[in-house]
Amino acid sequence: MSTLSLRLPDSIHERVKDFAHKEGISINQFIASAVNEKISAFATKDYLERRAGSADINKFEKALSQIPDVEPEEYDKL
């Protein structure tokens, strides 16, 4: 495990402390979790961009053409 010195504005530090206390976890656990969530969001964005880059519009249109043009079932309507 690594040690990191982090400078936070007092207002953010207070909010982190309050939320960590409400969740019953340490400030370190709260920050580690928040950083992990952000990393996960970036990784998901990268993955989707890579997938989109290899998309084939012809294959997409072919797949769409195979979907029947029918009204959804009553339980599927908004």
FIKEPA-193849 format. One record per residue (C-alpha): x negated, y negated, z negated; residue number from 1. Coordinates in nm, 2 decimals, always signed. Example, Ala and Ser with C-alpha at 12.3 -4.5 7.8 and 13.67 -1.06 7.14 Angstrom:
% residues 2
+--------+--------+--------+------+
!   east !  north !     up ! resi !
+--------+--------+--------+------+
!  -1.23 !  +0.45 !  -0.78 !    1 !
!  -1.37 !  +0.11 !  -0.71 !    2 !
+--------+--------+--------+------+
% end
This chain:
% residues 78
+--------+--------+--------+------+
!   east !  north !     up ! resi !
+--------+--------+--------+------+
!  +0.00 !  +0.00 !  +0.00 !    1 !
!  -0.12 !  -0.35 !  +0.08 !    2 !
!  -0.11 !  -0.67 !  -0.13 !    3 !
!  +0.01 !  -0.98 !  +0.05 !    4 !
!  +0.00 !  -1.34 !  -0.09 !    5 !
!  +0.30 !  -1.52 !  +0.04 !    6 !
!  +0.39 !  -1.89 !  +0.01 !    7 !
!  +0.76 !  -1.96 !  +0.00 !    8 !
!  +0.95 !  -2.29 !  -0.05 !    9 !
!  +1.09 !  -2.30 !  -0.40 !   10 !
!  +1.45 !  -2.30 !  -0.27 !   11 !
!  +1.39 !  -1.97 !  -0.08 !   12 !
!  +1.21 !  -1.82 !  -0.37 !   13 !
!  +1.50 !  -1.89 !  -0.60 !   14 !
!  +1.75 !  -1.74 !  -0.35 !   15 !
!  +1.54 !  -1.43 !  -0.31 !   16 !
!  +1.51 !  -1.40 !  -0.69 !   17 !
!  +1.89 !  -1.44 !  -0.73 !   18 !
!  +1.97 !  -1.18 !  -0.46 !   19 !
!  +1.71 !  -0.93 !  -0.58 !   20 !
!  +1.85 !  -0.96 !  -0.94 !   21 !
!  +2.21 !  -0.91 !  -0.81 !   22 !
!  +2.10 !  -0.60 !  -0.62 !   23 !
!  +1.90 !  -0.47 !  -0.92 !   24 !
!  +1.57 !  -0.46 !  -0.73 !   25 !
!  +1.24 !  -0.63 !  -0.76 !   26 !
!  +1.15 !  -0.93 !  -0.55 !   27 !
!  +0.89 !  -0.72 !  -0.38 !   28 !
!  +1.15 !  -0.45 !  -0.29 !   29 !
!  +1.38 !  -0.72 !  -0.16 !   30 !
!  +1.12 !  -0.88 !  +0.06 !   31 !
!  +0.99 !  -0.54 !  +0.19 !   32 !
!  +1.35 !  -0.45 !  +0.28 !   33 !
!  +1.41 !  -0.78 !  +0.45 !   34 !
!  +1.08 !  -0.75 !  +0.65 !   35 !
!  +1.17 !  -0.40 !  +0.75 !   36 !
!  +1.51 !  -0.51 !  +0.87 !   37 !
!  +1.35 !  -0.78 !  +1.09 !   38 !
!  +1.10 !  -0.53 !  +1.23 !   39 !
!  +1.38 !  -0.30 !  +1.31 !   40 !
!  +1.57 !  -0.58 !  +1.49 !   41 !
!  +1.26 !  -0.66 !  +1.70 !   42 !
!  +1.20 !  -0.30 !  +1.78 !   43 !
!  +1.56 !  -0.25 !  +1.89 !   44 !
!  +1.53 !  -0.56 !  +2.11 !   45 !
!  +1.21 !  -0.43 !  +2.27 !   46 !
!  +1.37 !  -0.09 !  +2.33 !   47 !
!  +1.68 !  -0.24 !  +2.50 !   48 !
!  +1.47 !  -0.46 !  +2.72 !   49 !
!  +1.26 !  -0.16 !  +2.83 !   50 !
!  +1.57 !  +0.03 !  +2.91 !   51 !
!  +1.73 !  -0.26 !  +3.09 !   52 !
!  +1.41 !  -0.30 !  +3.30 !   53 !
!  +1.45 !  +0.05 !  +3.43 !   54 !
!  +1.82 !  +0.02 !  +3.51 !   55 !
!  +1.94 !  +0.11 !  +3.86 !   56 !
!  +2.25 !  -0.09 !  +3.97 !   57 !
!  +2.34 !  +0.17 !  +4.22 !   58 !
!  +2.35 !  +0.44 !  +3.96 !   59 !
!  +2.55 !  +0.21 !  +3.73 !   60 !
!  +2.81 !  +0.14 !  +4.00 !   61 !
!  +2.84 !  +0.51 !  +4.09 !   62 !
!  +2.91 !  +0.59 !  +3.72 !   63 !
!  +3.17 !  +0.31 !  +3.70 !   64 !
!  +3.34 !  +0.44 !  +4.01 !   65 !
!  +3.40 !  +0.77 !  +3.84 !   66 !
!  +3.60 !  +0.62 !  +3.56 !   67 !
!  +3.98 !  +0.65 !  +3.63 !   68 !
!  +4.17 !  +0.33 !  +3.65 !   69 !
!  +4.44 !  +0.40 !  +3.39 !   70 !
!  +4.59 !  +0.22 !  +3.10 !   71 !
!  +4.44 !  +0.32 !  +2.76 !   72 !
!  +4.64 !  +0.53 !  +2.52 !   73 !
!  +4.86 !  +0.33 !  +2.28 !   74 !
!  +4.62 !  +0.41 !  +1.99 !   75 !
!  +4.33 !  +0.27 !  +2.19 !   76 !
!  +4.48 !  -0.07 !  +2.25 !   77 !
!  +4.39 !  -0.38 !  +2.05 !   78 !
+--------+--------+--------+------+
% end
